[in-house]
């Protein structure tokens, strides 16, 4: 499998194929994972564990052609109207082909081609998860492409609502496989100055789903 293949699939899942939310950003309260039981997924050769906020659900999962995806949403939201999402992805055998840093760089290059506004790409400190190398970044698009409007009820007499997406991404190099964890928000259009996820608050943003473990 070529290194470019997973990046295209990631962008399809995150930017092109996830359905558009027509509401404002969900107001997220800071929620600690202390005293909660972790969610554990068996993905190819290893098990990945993480936490979910209260009242979230598994909305979608797929395993096909060496690729795995699971998408989690608040109970009151669906794939056609989500404003907050946690997505876990796995790429079988990819750990030997590409490093986590290069994976994010390649993914963002494709992301940039499919963003109608400005792309946000801010790397944060890399850490190790159970001895596995990672790369993390804040990634977003200030204006989603109009192709996302397909299938929605649109009032053509009004200017279309401009929506944005931003999230925190961690790529993990497992023993054999590559994993991608991200938590994203969608809502009313922001700019590169007013983005809701930044270096100063990304740990708080991720507190309800972390820590991660890969065994």
Buried (B, 14 or more C-beta within 10 A) or exposed (E): BEBEBBBBBBBBBBBBEBBBBBBEBBEBEEBEBEEEEBBEBEBBEBEBBBBBBEEBEEBBEEEEEBBBBBBBBBEEBBBEBBBBBBBBBBBBEBBEBBBBBBBBBBBBBBBEEBBEBBBBBBBBEBBEBEEBBBBBBBBBBBBBEEEBBEEBEEEEEEEEBBBBBBBBBBBBBBEEBBBBBBBBBBBEBBEEEEBBBBEEEBEEBBBBBBBBBBE
